[in-house]
């Protein structure tokens, strides 16, 4: 925005990126601490994934509502409100006394994230005019998001080993408090130019409840059986809930997700790819962390430090991707990202029960990290291409929703696959190490499938149009 001082805009971006880093970090920071949390709070193997999914499901389910509230009530106001809620949820997670309490407060964290994440993207679209400067800002935010996921597992290992698992949550409290103060001092308020002030709460509740039921059905499928009446019944109700959500959106005068937005082909493609990349990457961190500690016998600290190669490769790749997007176009960079991610995940399908860091982990972590960096940056830019100011919050919430829900469903699916495979092999007399390794191999095959679907969606849906170096298209399609 021309009225804002150049330096002030970039300082505001630093604050926004710091908060986004914290929010994304909290999806993966729990992964390395899961074995410690499992023992301390008596989680079962299949229910352990709810420590991750409670956060991502609530965040994904309410992101669209958060984005729309920000457009109407004010993006800075919502950003601060989300920060306060997220910080309070973090404090209570660290104080959780039962597994039920931890899951509940992880959901509170997720609700805070649902308010923060779309506000972050919307504030950037308000601070920076569409074109090369906004692309650079969005590229930086995309890089921060990608590296946050990788650094989360690293930091989780360090904090769990140096202190205890509770500190993966306590660390957010001072950061959140400082971010609230910085936001009040630096970031200006902005709103969308909407002709109404209504919220589609019914839509948000319906889609969140439906997604939660779907994840629960997937997790319990290994216990009840995929063909059982319970599993099929829950899936049927979840599908009906999704259909009801679409009906609510179609009839609502102020829909949570106006169906017209899907006419933007690049935005639609970006969200499909974002969903698949989220499913592949977040589930990868979940499974890898368990493989390192339950099969290879790594400590939480060693498991966390093992991700350093991934984190550094994400930073390098994201910085490079931000430069390449304006030269070769979003589609080409995204194709490279999904292909490289798939190669990294394929490498993990061959992990061994007698594996080592350098042989079984390091190459795949570096490759997957590069793929992640080359995916998050272009998919973020594509998701906001040609979106009007009044729909900035909606589009921002939509891409975050796709990634979070993809992560939740992906984690649920791979959990069901590895638990089912491992239990079967143990019953047939295999050792726990062999059974778990085989289950994790199957899980990585599913992850690979997610990345391949993301690649296909990129090729078929996202247009081949390069971003100009000094500007970006204002019509749909990149």
Buried (B, 14 or more C-beta within 10 A) or exposed (E): EEEEEEEEBBBBBEBBBBBBBBBBBBBBBBBBBBBBBBEBBEBEBBBBBBBBBBBBBBBBBBBBBBBBBBBBBBBBBBBBBBBBBBBBBBBBBBEBEEBEBBBBBBBBBBBBBBBBBBBBBBBBBBBBEBBBBBBBBBBBBBBBBBBBBBBBBBBBBBBBBEEBBBBBBBBBBEBBEBBBEBBEEBBBEBBBEBEEEEBBEBBBBBBBBBBBBBBBBBBBBBBBEEEEEEBBEBBEBBEEBBEBBBEBBEEBEBBBBBEEBEEBBBBBBBBBBBBBBBBBBBBBBBBBBBBBBBBBEBBBBBBBBBBBBBBBBBBBBBBBBBEBBBEBBBBBBBBBBBBBBBBBBBBBBEBBBEBEBEEBBBBBBBBBBBBBBBBBBBBBBBBBBBBEBBBBBBBBBBBBBBBBBBBBBBBBBBBBBBBBBBBBBBEEEBEEBBBBBBBBBBBBBBBBBBBBBBBBBBBEBBBEBBBBEEBBBEEBBB
